[in-house]
Amino acid sequence: MIRLFRKPVAVLASLLAVAIAAGTLRTVDLRSPQPTPGQPVQIAIDSPAAAERLAALVRLPTISWGDASKRDEKAFDAVAPLLRSSFPLVHQRLTVESIGRWSLLYTWKGTRSDLPPLIFCAHLDVVPAEPDTDSAWTHPPFDGVVANGAIWGRGTIDDKGGVAGLLEATEALLSSGFSPARTVYLAFGHNEEGGGDASGARSIATALYARGVRNAWLMDEGGLIANAVPGVTQPVAFIGTAEKGVLNLELIARSQGGHAAMPPDQTAVGILARAIDRVERNQMPARLDGATETMFDTLAPDMSGGMRAVFANLWLTRPLVVRMLAMKPQTNALVRTTTAPTMLEGSPKVNVLALTARSVVNIRLLPGDTASAVESHVKQAIADSRIELRRTEPAREATSNSPSNTPEFNALARSIRAIYPNVLVAPYLTVAFTDAREYTDVASGLYRFLPIYQEGALESIHGVNEHVTIDAYRQSIRVYATAIAELSRD
């Protein structure tokens, strides 16, 4: 019996030795793909004045409530005049248009009409500050206070800091005498936070398409600079090259209702609860591909120790890595189409059986998974004909992956490293929504990056005490200016 196993064991041992040798060789041979830092463009920035200009924009409560009837129209009407007075050179030298009443499109005509243009996006609206959190804010969310070396308030990072930062960079470049070869568009939508209604950005994209704009290179908000990758000691600038989609499915169960003192064997709430449980226990399979795989391929050479060996040899370690990433919510979202029950309704009274019980499941689609395929998966997982399944709104499919091996991506990476030489640059999968997806007909490359490097920045977005330090904001302006100059050359 022992003899029967000797030969297979020897073969397995030999294969293992070969795998270890190959893995060691690959780990040792890895070379960092990070580009040499570029040269920062020389511009003059008055940091205190720039901080006050951003603070003034924050004071306009341009809140997207999801319900248009709650919109503060006076606040939105005040945006364009404020920007006009804050950035006089921009408004003298660039063409400025209002689109869809409150969205703004700035056109900086290039000297070479034969070159594809650049589009830099940001949005003018913000999410509300929850009323029960007012006392937790160091400064009221819409007071736009400049104090303790920072600008405080809703939108300082998401995304009025992007709007004002781009305009500061453009104003400074104009002051320095810079003239772009490529045409540069600054596109500021007014309702990115509007609960799926991106008509502002969509209207801008439609206008550009009608004017013949094609194959543009586009950068919107998205990834920040952060220390967030295990095994990587340097901060990483995460550039979103793809974006997850969304599918909201409503699950409905019905029963005869009646008095809670005389319940049937199964109530509408019980039927629905079992369906929700099945959805949660039957997740879509996890996989490592696309932007997430490219991110780890890019960063593996700069990892240390065991992490370098693990991510340098995904041909061998992929199942382990996928399992490891799927263990935490933050990284699970990078490798899986996620399903999250978020809304639940039943009876209006404690002693009344629900005639109808309803839940909404928010599903974030991984690129490669379609809404139809995932809906079929959910229906199969529930396996109960008593559950009615329907979409609450049209699904938004995940975007395709924009390449990270292009001259433009490399130019952006050099621009970031020109200001932050110690920062690594990597593509990644954006798990939230941006306006970028609205420009697929006019842009051949869609990228998502907000050049903010500040501890806790990500956690403050949509949260309490959103703020940006004056130094971080100044550096973001320098990144924007360097990127505009670098990318708009012929």
C-alpha positions, 0 to 999 in steps of 0.5 A, a space after each residue: 500500500 505504501 509503495 502505491 503512494 510513493 510515486 505520486 508523492 514524489 511527483 507532488 513534491 517535485 511539482 511543489 519544489 518547482 512552484 516554490 522556485 518559480 515563485 521565488 524567482 518571480 518575487 525577486 525579479 519584480 520591478 516597480 512600474 512607478 514612473 519617474 516623478 514629473 516636474 511640478 508646474 510653477 504657479 503662484 497660490 495664495 493659500 489663505 485666499 484660496 481657502 476663503 474662496 472654497 469656504 464661500 462656496 461651502 456656505 451655499 447649501 446646494 443640497 441634493 435631497 433626492 426630492 427636487 421640491 426640497 431644493 434650495 434654488 436660491 443657493 444653486 442660483 448663487 453658485 455661478 455669480 460667486 464663481 465669476 467673482 472668485 475667478 475673474 481670469 477664468 471667466 474672462 478667458 474661458 467660455 462659460 455656459 450654464 447647462 440644465 440651469 445649474 450645471 456649468 461647462 467651461 471651455 478652454 480652447 486649445 491651439 490644436 483642434 486635431 488633438 482629443 480634448 481633456 475633460 475634468 469633472 467635479 460636482 456642485 451639489 452635496 449631501 445633507 448633514 443629518 439633523 441629529 449630528 449638528 452638535 457633533 460638528 466642530 463647526 456647523 456644516 454650512 458655515 464654511 469656517 476657516 480655522 485651525 489650518 483647515 476649511 470646515 463644512 459639507 463639500 470641502 472634500 466631496 466635491 466642492 474642493 474639486 470644483 474650486 481646486 480645478 478653478 484655482 489651478 486654471 486661474 493660476 495657469 492663466 496668470 502664468 501665461 500657460 496655453 494648452 495645446 488640447 482643448 480643456 473642458 471643466 464640467 461641473 454637474 449640479 446633481 451627482 448626489 441626487 440619488 441616481 439622477 445624474 441629469 446634470 452631467 448627462 446634459 453636459 455630455 449630451 451637449 459635448 457629443 452634439 458638438 462632435 467631442 469624441 475620444 476625450 480623456 476624462 478625470 472625475 472625483 474618486 480615489 484619494 491618496 491614502 495608506 490603505 494597502 497591507 504590505 505597502 508602507 508608502 501612501 497610494 494614489 488610487 485612480 479609479 479605472 472602473 466603476 461598479 453598477 447598481 441594481 435595486 430589487 424589491 422583494 414583496 410577500 403578501 398574505 391575508 392579514 388579520 389579527 396578530 392573535 390568530 396568525 397563520 402558519 406563515 405570515 407575509 413578514 415570515 415569508 419575506 424574512 426567509 427570502 432575505 436570509 436566502 439572499 444574504 446566504 447565497 452571495 455572488 461568487 468572489 473573483 479577482 480580476 479587472 481593476 482590482 487585479 491590476 491594482 495588486 499587480 501594480 503594487 506587488 513590487 513595492 510590497 514587503 516580505 510575505 505580502 510581496 510573495 503572495 501578490 507576486 504569485 497570483 497564479 498560485 495564491 489567487 484562491 487564498 487572496 480571494 478568500 482573504 479579501 472576501 473576509 472584510 467588507 471594504 475589500 469584499 466589495 472589490 471582488 464581489 457583486 454585493 447584496 445588501 438588504 437596506 429597507 424593510 416594511 411590514 404592518 403599521 401596528 403591532 397587533 395587525 398582520 401585514 397584508 404586504 411585507 416589502 424589502 429593498 435589496 441594494 446590489 452593487 454590480 462587479 464589472 463582468 456581472 450584468 443586472 439580468 444575470 444577478 437578478 436571475 441569481 437572486 430569484 434562484 436563491 430565494 426559490 419561492 414563488 410567493 416572493 414577487 421580485 421587481 426593480 425599483 428603477 432601471 439598473 445601472 450596469 458596471 462600467 468597462 475598465 479604462 486602461 492604465 498603460 496609456 501615455 495619459 495615465 502615465 502623465 497623470 501618475 507623473 503629475 501626482 508624483 511631481 507633488 508627492 514623490 513618495 506616493 505610489 500610483 495604482 488603478 483601482 475599482 471605484 465602488 461608489 458612483 461618479 458622474 464619469 459614467 455619463 461621459 462614455 460616448 464622448 470619452 475613451 478613457 474615464 478616470 476617477 481621482 481626487 488629489 487629496 492626501 489627508 488622514 481621515 479624509 475618506 471617513 469624513 465624506 458624507 460624514 460628520 466634520 468633513 473638512 480639508 486642511 489648507 495644506 492638503 487643499 493647496 497641494 491638490 491645486 498643485 496636482 490639478 495644475 500640473 496634470 492640466 499642463 502635463 496632459 494638455 501638451 501636444 
